[in-house]
Amino acid sequence: MKWKDIHKQYPNQFVLLGNIVEEKLSDLKSRIIEGSVFEVFDNGHDIRKAYKEYKKKGERVVYSLPTTSEEFIIEYVPFKGQQLK
C-alpha cells in the first residue's frame, strides 16, 4: 500500500510497517514509498513493544508516529564506531 494512502487511512495513529519500499535520498536518508501495515496502535508504548517483537524475529520494520508527515523520511543514525556501507 502506498504511504500516502496509509497516512490518510490511519490519521493520528502509530502504524507499524513491513515489506517497505523506499527511495534512497542520500547515504543517511530514505523516503518511505510504500509498505504493508502490520499493526496499528493508539499509543507509543504499544507500537514500541510490537516493533521490538518484530525486530527479534528478524523482520525489517519501521513505524510512523501520529505526527509523521505525508512525506515519510527516515534518517539513519549510525552507532558510534559503525561504518556506513
Steps between C-alpha positions, in 0.01 A plus 500: 500500500632847418612706800273792406199262513611352834546852637143591399347174624662511846514867603630577848609140563823306534547267200747211484613434141680207343587401141624854458579658165717806538674757284857576602553875531857492635732269693302573817148584378222307327138574414243229575295447185286204603471207736270251664311604812589243766334665801333827602497645852373803686801536730877504482556231762314233302663585166847488653428161658369359168800649315743323732318167456514520120869598513575196722349283224735661248230705328597828336238741636455870566224687673340836447389739769172689496707805401676329206437711193372395161865489395642222723876561520722265699842617616743225595724585793803271520608374840835626624773316312258354241613520138248601233480281191 
